[in-house]
Amino acid sequence: MRHRKALIATLLSAAMVLAACSSGGSGGSTTTSGGSSSSDTANQNSSTTPSGGSSDTAAATPTETPVSGGSITVGEAGGIPQLNPAIRTFAAEEILFPLLWNGLTKTDQDGKVVPDLATSWKASDDQKTWTFTLRDGVTFSDGSAFTAQDVVDTFEYYLKPTTATQEANKIATIESVKATEPNTVTFTLKAPNALFPSAIVWIKMMKMSALSTIDKDPIGTGPFVVKDFVPSDHLTLVRNDKYFGGPAPLDQIKIVATNDAASASSSLASGNLDILWALPLSNVAQYKNSDKISIVLPKTPSQWPSWEVDTTSPPFNNVKARQALAYVVDRQQVLDAAYFGEGELSPTNDPLGTSNPWFSANGLTDYSYNLNKAKELFAEAGVKAGDTLTWWGIAGSYPEWNTSGQILQASLRQIGINLKIENNDIATWVAKFYPAGKSYPGLIVPNFQSTPVEPAFSINFLLKGRCECNWDDANFTAAYNKALAEPDADKRKADWAEVQKIVNEQVPVIVPLQSNVATAVSKKITGVWVEGGGQLHLESVSLTNK
């Protein structure tokens, strides 16, 4: 769930999708990166895109020859505070997922769900029973065997009400998990889910008997192990010689906190940093003519600003007021001025970007900037000239939000409606609208979601009880559940198209665009790739002979 803004994620923990997120030649470059499942899983590949669909991830692949060994240093703002993958609070912790841990399934560079610790899986005809066959010969980093019971123990931990995991909504339908054979695990679900292998990608297998020391000596099955960890300062990983997938290309990866943007930029230029993750979008342009640095972006961005309103309180309990708000947003100006052009417009106000393989524009209203239409709809909803709405933002952080608010303010002013911009400390900001169910009439709350490209885990934010917009639509819920239960990808695309029509008509939140998560990478490195929501992958990184 991308790049969730760190401080907000700390406050909100599992409840919000805020924490679970770039020219050529001798000049700089911007790269976007794009395998497949085993034959046993091909028919059950829950992330298979519909016919004509494309993949969701991005990779930087220089032409220089990779070399074995060596060390890299990765910078990211804020540092890594803790190592438990189940209760991650900062987005940076997701960097560790493919380095220290494995799931039963994983997402590859094409955005498909492929085998990881499971070699194959199959579903019952009703999509309510899923059976996974485990890989033989896998050991934890302490040398102990990985077994089916470890899968059961890990899932039971994630499912505990006391485990504040951001994966809770994805696995809530699990009724039971059992080790039915030494190398077989069977899940029984409460409701059909044709996308279950995709739902559990981020459930990472842990040795539960070592949970109490996870921040000192985490025991996983991944290609690296922890050598040294100082929370929120630095983390040093070294190659795990017991890794079932063979030795990682690098000897060592060091991840350091880079709290000062200017100093991080200098360190990148001097070579003291090899990778700078989640680069401020305002800084992307400075690297576009660099002969040392490339900018790596997701191929299909799936981090999206969500401007939330209370759909149960005036004026936004009236769908016409929400539609009017969608029309009054100058999306192009927001993209250019607030996000420095790094992203793609969402003229249909869709959580799925136009490059998403599941996106369908058929029958959708185009909410491109139209002040006359906005004024007309506001009037029909009872919002008249002289009325005041409030932009409820955060002070001193997220400049893109403040710029967006100013752009919206100028547009509303042209049709006689006032927008008061109130920026608050984070605690005050979040207390106004979170958790779902609070009333906040007349407020427009900037927020953002960082989600997988798969609609089941992006559009599900709008389900009753999850979105702080308080939207509850029976037609949406029924259409969502129908899509979730459909195993055929092409039929499921048609189902998701129906879901998108409902969202488009009802406008539960404002989605002006999908934004990029930019990563600056030394051209001495190959193998970096980034998921749609901005999650950085370093497991196959190597130095080159450049």
C-alpha positions in Angstrom: 0.0 0.0 0.0 2.7 2.7 -1.4 4.0 5.0 -0.2 2.1 6.0 2.8 3.1 9.2 4.3 5.2 8.2 7.3 3.8 10.4 10.1 0.2 9.8 9.0 0.8 6.1 8.9 2.2 6.2 12.4 -1.0 7.7 13.6 -3.4 5.6 11.6 -1.6 2.3 11.6 -3.7 -0.3 9.9 -6.9 1.6 9.3 -6.0 3.8 6.3 -4.3 3.1 3.0 -1.8 5.8 3.9 0.8 3.5 5.0 -0.7 -0.2 4.5 3.3 4.5 -2.8 11.4 10.6 -14.3 15.4 11.6 -20.8 18.3 9.7 -22.4 21.7 9.6 -24.2 24.6 11.1 -22.4 22.1 13.0 -20.4 19.8 11.7 -17.7 17.2 9.0 -18.2 13.7 8.1 -17.0 12.8 4.5 -17.0 9.6 2.6 -16.4 9.5 -1.0 -15.8 7.4 -3.4 -16.8 7.4 -12.9 -15.5 4.8 -15.5 -15.3 3.5 -18.3 -13.1 4.3 -21.9 -13.2 2.0 -24.2 -15.2 0.4 -25.4 -12.0 -0.8 -22.0 -11.1 -1.5 -20.6 -14.6 -5.2 -21.2 -14.4 -5.4 -19.8 -10.9 -3.3 -16.7 -11.5 -5.4 -14.2 -9.8 -3.6 -11.2 -11.2 -3.8 -12.2 -14.8 -4.7 -9.1 -16.7 -7.6 -9.0 -19.1 -7.1 -9.5 -22.8 -5.2 -6.5 -24.1 -4.1 -5.5 -20.6 -0.6 -4.4 -19.7 1.5 -4.8 -16.6 1.9 -2.6 -13.7 5.5 -2.3 -12.6 8.7 -0.6 -13.7 12.5 -1.5 -13.9 15.8 0.2 -14.7 18.0 -2.0 -16.8 21.3 -0.5 -18.0 23.1 -2.2 -20.8 26.3 -2.6 -18.7 27.1 -6.1 -17.5 26.2 -6.9 -13.9 28.9 -8.0 -11.6 28.7 -10.1 -8.5 29.3 -8.8 -5.0 29.6 -5.3 -3.6 27.5 -3.0 -1.5 25.0 -0.2 -2.1 23.6 2.5 0.2 19.9 3.5 -0.1 18.6 6.7 1.3 15.0 7.4 2.3 13.4 10.1 4.4 12.6 9.2 8.0 14.4 5.9 8.4 13.0 2.5 9.3 11.5 2.4 12.8 10.8 -1.4 13.2 11.1 -4.7 11.4 7.8 -6.6 11.9 6.3 -6.9 8.4 2.8 -7.5 9.8 2.5 -4.1 11.7 4.5 -1.8 9.4 3.9 1.8 10.1 6.2 3.6 7.7 6.3 3.2 3.9 10.0 2.6 4.0 9.5 -0.7 5.8 8.0 -2.1 2.6 11.5 -2.0 1.1 12.4 -4.9 3.4 9.5 -7.1 2.3 11.3 -8.8 -0.6 14.7 -8.6 1.1 14.0 -10.3 4.5 10.7 -12.1 3.9 8.7 -14.2 1.5 5.0 -14.9 1.1 3.3 -17.8 -0.4 2.9 -15.7 -3.5 4.5 -12.5 -4.8 4.1 -9.9 -7.5 6.6 -10.0 -10.4 7.8 -7.1 -12.6 4.8 -7.6 -14.9 2.4 -7.2 -12.0 1.4 -10.8 -12.0 1.0 -13.0 -9.0 3.5 -15.8 -9.2 4.8 -18.6 -6.9 7.1 -17.7 -4.0 7.1 -20.1 -1.0 4.2 -21.9 -2.6 4.9 -23.6 -5.9 1.2 -24.0 -7.0 -2.3 -23.4 -5.8 -5.8 -24.3 -6.8 -9.3 -23.2 -5.9 -12.6 -25.0 -5.4 -15.3 -24.3 -8.0 -17.0 -21.9 -5.6 -13.7 -20.0 -4.9 -14.1 -20.5 -1.2 -11.4 -23.2 -0.6 -7.8 -22.6 -1.7 -5.1 -25.2 -1.4 -1.4 -24.2 -1.7 1.5 -26.6 -2.2 4.7 -25.4 -0.6 8.2 -25.4 -2.0 10.5 -28.1 -0.7 13.8 -27.5 1.1 13.2 -24.0 2.3 14.9 -22.9 5.5 14.6 -19.9 7.7 17.7 -17.7 8.1 18.6 -19.5 11.4 18.8 -22.8 9.5 15.5 -24.3 10.7 13.0 -25.8 8.3 10.1 -23.8 6.9 6.9 -25.9 7.3 3.2 -25.8 6.6 2.7 -25.2 10.3 4.7 -22.0 10.0 2.2 -20.8 7.4 -0.7 -21.6 9.8 1.1 -19.8 12.7 1.9 -16.7 10.6 -1.7 -16.4 9.3 -3.2 -16.9 12.7 -1.0 -14.0 14.0 -2.0 -11.7 11.1 -5.7 -12.6 11.8 -5.6 -11.8 15.5 -7.7 -8.7 16.4 -4.7 -7.4 18.4 -2.4 -7.5 15.4 -2.7 -4.0 13.9 -1.9 -5.1 10.3 -2.8 -3.2 7.2 -3.5 -6.5 5.5 -6.6 -7.1 7.7 -9.2 -6.1 5.1 -7.6 -8.5 2.5 -7.7 -11.5 4.7 -10.8 -10.9 6.8 -12.8 -13.5 4.8 -10.5 -16.3 6.0 -12.5 -18.7 8.1 -9.7 -21.2 8.8 -6.2 -22.1 7.7 -4.9 -25.7 8.2 -1.8 -27.7 7.4 -3.5 -30.5 5.6 -0.3 -32.2 4.6 3.4 -31.6 5.5 3.7 -29.4 2.4 0.1 -28.4 1.9 -1.9 -25.6 3.4 -5.7 -25.2 2.9 -7.6 -22.0 3.4 -11.4 -21.9 3.9 -13.0 -18.6 3.1 -16.3 -17.1 4.3 -17.1 -15.8 0.9 -15.9 -16.5 -2.7 -12.6 -14.7 -3.6 -11.1 -15.5 -7.0 -8.2 -13.1 -6.1 -7.1 -14.8 -2.9 -3.5 -15.5 -4.1 -3.2 -11.8 -4.9 -4.8 -10.8 -1.5 -2.0 -12.6 0.4 1.1 -11.3 -1.5 2.1 -9.1 1.5 1.5 -11.7 4.2 5.1 -12.5 5.0 6.1 -15.8 6.6 7.7 -15.4 10.0 9.2 -17.7 12.6 6.6 -16.9 15.2 8.7 -18.4 18.1 11.2 -15.6 17.4 8.6 -12.7 17.3 9.8 -11.2 20.6 13.3 -10.5 19.1 12.2 -9.5 15.6 13.7 -6.0 15.9 17.1 -7.4 17.0 17.3 -10.6 15.0 14.4 -11.1 12.5 14.3 -14.6 11.2 12.8 -14.9 7.7 13.3 -16.8 4.5 14.5 -13.9 2.3 17.8 -13.3 0.4 19.2 -11.0 3.1 19.6 -11.0 6.9 20.0 -8.1 9.3 23.6 -7.3 10.4 23.0 -4.1 12.2 19.9 -2.0 13.0 19.5 1.4 14.7 15.8 2.3 14.5 15.0 5.4 12.4 18.7 5.8 11.6 20.2 2.9 9.6 19.8 -0.7 8.8 22.5 -3.0 7.3 21.6 -6.2 5.5 24.0 -8.9 4.4 23.4 -11.8 2.0 21.6 -14.8 3.4 23.6 -17.9 2.4 20.7 -20.2 3.3 18.3 -18.5 0.9 16.4 -21.1 -1.2 16.6 -19.0 -4.4 20.4 -18.9 -4.5 22.8 -16.2 -3.5 21.8 -12.6 -4.0 24.0 -10.5 -6.3 25.0 -8.0 -3.6 27.0 -8.7 -0.5 25.4 -5.9 1.5 22.6 -3.3 1.4 22.6 -0.4 3.8 19.5 1.7 4.2 20.0 5.1 5.9 17.7 7.9 7.0 18.0 11.0 4.9 16.1 13.6 6.8 17.6 16.6 5.0 16.7 16.8 1.3 19.6 19.0 0.3 22.2 16.8 2.0 20.6 13.7 0.5 20.8 15.2 -3.0 24.5 16.0 -2.4 25.2 12.5 -1.2 23.6 11.1 -4.3 25.6 13.4 -6.6 28.9 12.5 -4.8 28.2 8.7 -4.9 27.8 8.3 -1.1 24.2 7.3 -1.9 23.4 4.9 -4.7 19.6 5.1 -4.5 17.3 7.8 -3.2 13.8 6.5 -2.8 10.6 8.5 -2.8 12.3 11.5 -4.3 10.2 14.7 -3.9 8.6 15.3 -7.2 9.9 18.9 -7.2 13.5 17.4 -7.4 12.9 15.1 -10.3 13.8 17.6 -13.0 17.3 18.3 -11.6 18.3 14.7 -12.5 16.9 14.5 -16.0 20.2 15.7 -17.5 22.5 13.8 -15.2 25.0 11.4 -16.7 25.2 9.6 -13.4 21.6 9.3 -12.2 18.4 7.7 -13.7 14.9 8.3 -12.4 12.9 5.1 -12.1 9.1 5.4 -12.1 6.2 2.9 -11.9 4.9 1.9 -15.3 1.4 2.2 -14.0 1.1 4.6 -11.1 -1.4 3.6 -8.5 -0.9 6.2 -5.8 -3.7 8.6 -6.0 -4.8 11.8 -4.2 -8.2 11.3 -2.6 -10.0 14.4 -1.5 -12.5 13.1 1.0 -15.9 14.7 1.8 -18.6 13.5 4.2 -21.2 11.9 2.0 -23.7 11.8 4.9 -23.6 15.5 5.8 -24.6 18.6 3.8 -23.8 19.7 1.3 -21.9 16.6 0.1 -24.7 14.2 1.1 -26.2 15.4 -2.2 -24.5 13.6 -5.1 -24.9 16.7 -7.3 -22.6 18.6 -4.9 -20.0 15.9 -5.2 -20.3 15.9 -9.0 -20.0 19.7 -9.0 -16.8 19.4 -7.0 -15.5 17.0 -9.5 -16.1 19.4 -12.3 -14.6 22.4 -10.5 -11.2 20.7 -10.1 -8.7 22.0 -12.7 -6.9 18.6 -12.9 -4.3 19.7 -15.4 -3.2 22.6 -13.2 -3.1 20.4 -10.1 -0.9 17.9 -12.0 1.4 20.6 -13.3 1.7 22.9 -10.3 1.2 20.5 -7.4 2.7 17.3 -8.7 5.2 18.8 -11.2 3.7 16.9 -14.1 4.7 13.5 -12.5 1.5 11.4 -13.0 -1.5 11.0 -15.1 -4.9 12.8 -15.1 -8.0 11.1 -13.9 -10.8 12.9 -15.9 -13.3 10.3 -15.0 -12.5 10.6 -11.3 -11.5 6.9 -11.2 -9.2 5.4 -8.6 -7.9 3.2 -11.5 -5.6 5.2 -13.7 -6.1 5.4 -17.4 -3.0 3.2 -17.9 -4.3 0.5 -15.5 -5.2 -2.6 -17.5 -8.5 -2.9 -15.6 -9.6 0.7 -16.4 -12.7 1.1 -18.5 -13.9 4.4 -19.8 -17.1 2.9 -21.3 -20.1 4.8 -20.1 -18.2 7.0 -17.7 -18.8 10.7 -17.3 -15.8 13.0 -18.1 -15.4 15.4 -15.2 -12.9 17.6 -17.0 -12.7 21.2 -15.8 -16.1 22.8 -16.4 -17.0 25.8 -14.2 -20.5 26.3 -15.8 -21.4 22.7 -15.1 -20.0 22.9 -11.6 -22.0 26.1 -10.9 -25.2 24.5 -12.2 -24.9 21.4 -10.1 -23.9 23.3 -7.0 -27.0 25.4 -7.3 -29.2 22.3 -7.7 -27.6 20.9 -4.6 -28.3 24.1 -2.7 -24.8 25.5 -2.6 -25.0 29.1 -3.7 -22.8 32.1 -4.3 -21.4 33.4 -1.0 -21.4 29.9 0.7 -18.1 28.7 2.2 -16.5 25.3 2.1 -13.3 24.4 4.0 -10.1 22.7 2.8 -8.9 20.7 5.8 -5.1 20.2 5.3 -1.9 19.8 7.2 0.5 22.6 8.1 4.2 22.4 7.1 3.9 19.1 5.2 2.7 17.9 1.9 3.1 21.1 -0.2 1.2 19.4 -3.0 -1.9 19.4 -0.8 -1.6 23.1 -0.1 -1.0 23.9 -3.7 -4.0 21.8 -4.7 -6.2 23.6 -2.2 -5.1 27.0 -3.6 -6.0 25.9 -7.1 -9.4 24.7 -6.0 -9.9 27.9 -4.1 -9.3 30.0 -7.2 -11.7 27.9 -9.3 -14.5 28.0 -6.7 -14.0 31.8 -6.4 -14.8 32.1 -10.0 -18.3 30.7 -9.4 -18.9 32.7 -6.2 -18.1 30.0 -3.7 -15.6 30.6 -0.9 -13.0 28.0 0.1 -11.3 28.5 3.5 -8.0 26.8 3.7 -7.2 25.5 7.2 -3.9 23.7 7.7 -3.5 21.9 11.0 -1.0 19.7 12.8 -1.4 16.1 11.9 -3.2 15.0 15.0 -5.9 17.8 14.6 -6.2 17.0 10.9 -6.8 13.3 11.4 -9.1 13.6 14.4 -11.6 15.6 12.4 -12.5 12.8 10.0 -10.9 9.5 11.2 -12.1 6.9 11.8 -14.9 6.4 9.4 -18.3 7.4 10.8 -17.4 10.9 11.9 -19.4 13.9 10.6 -17.5 16.8 9.0 -20.0 18.8 7.0 -18.6 21.2 4.4 -15.0 20.0 4.6 -12.8 18.8 1.8 -10.0 16.7 3.2 -6.9 16.0 1.1 -5.5 12.5 1.6 -4.0 9.9 -0.6 -4.0 6.2 -1.2 -1.2 4.0 -2.3 -2.6 0.7 -3.6 -2.0 -2.2 -5.9 -3.0 -1.9 -9.5 -5.5 -4.7 -8.9 -9.0 -3.1 -8.4 -9.9 -5.5 -5.6 -7.3 -3.8 -3.4 -7.7 -0.2 -4.5 -11.4 0.2 -5.0 -12.1 -1.7 -1.8 -11.1 1.5 0.0 -14.6 2.7 -0.8 -16.4 -0.1 0.9 -18.6 0.7 3.9 -16.6 1.3 7.0 -13.3 1.8 5.3 -13.5 5.2 3.6 -13.8 8.2 5.8 -16.1 9.6 3.2 -18.8 7.4 4.9 -20.2 6.3 1.6 -22.5 3.3 1.7 -24.0 2.1 -1.6 -25.6 -1.3 -1.8 -25.2 -1.4 -5.6 -21.5 -0.8 -5.3 -21.1 -3.5 -2.6 -22.9 -6.0 -4.7 -21.0 -5.2 -7.9 -17.7 -5.3 -6.0 -18.4 -8.7 -4.5 -19.5 -10.1 -7.9 -16.2 -9.0 -9.4 -14.2 -10.4 -6.5 -15.8 -13.8 -7.0 -15.2 -14.0 -10.8 -12.2 -16.3 -11.7 -12.2 -15.4 -15.5 -10.1 -12.3 -16.1 -12.0 -11.0 -19.1 -15.4 -11.5 -17.4 -13.9 -9.8 -14.3 -12.9 -6.8 -16.3 -16.5 -6.4 -17.4 -17.5 -6.7 -13.7 -15.0 -4.1 -12.7 -16.3 -1.8 -15.4 -19.7 -1.9 -13.7 -18.1 -1.0 -10.4 -16.3 1.9 -12.0 -19.6 3.2 -13.5 -21.1 3.3 -10.0 -18.1 5.1 -8.6 -18.1 7.5 -11.5 -21.7 8.4 -11.1 -21.8 8.7 -7.3 -18.4 10.4 -6.8 -17.7 9.2 -3.2 -14.3 10.9 -3.3 -12.5 13.3 -5.6 -9.6 11.6 -7.5 -7.9 14.3 -9.6 -5.0 12.2 -10.8 -2.6 9.3 -10.2 0.8 10.4 -9.0 4.2 8.9 -9.5 6.7 7.8 -6.9 10.1 8.7 -8.2 13.4 6.8 -7.3 16.8 8.2 -8.2 19.2 5.5 -9.0 22.9 5.5 -9.8 23.7 4.3 -13.3 26.2 2.0 -11.8 23.3 -0.1 -10.6 21.0 -2.5 -12.4 17.9 -4.4 -11.4 15.9 -1.8 -9.5 12.2 -1.8 -10.1 9.2 -0.1 -8.6 5.6 -1.3 -8.1 2.7 0.9 -9.1 2.2 2.2 -5.6 5.9 3.0 -5.3 7.2 0.0 -3.4 10.9 -0.4 -4.2 12.4 -3.7 -5.1 16.1 -4.4 -4.5 16.3 -8.2 -4.3 17.8 -8.6 -7.7 20.0 -5.4 -7.7 23.6 -5.7 -8.7 26.5 -3.3 -9.5 27.6 -3.0 -13.1 31.0 -2.7 -14.7 30.3 0.9 -15.7 
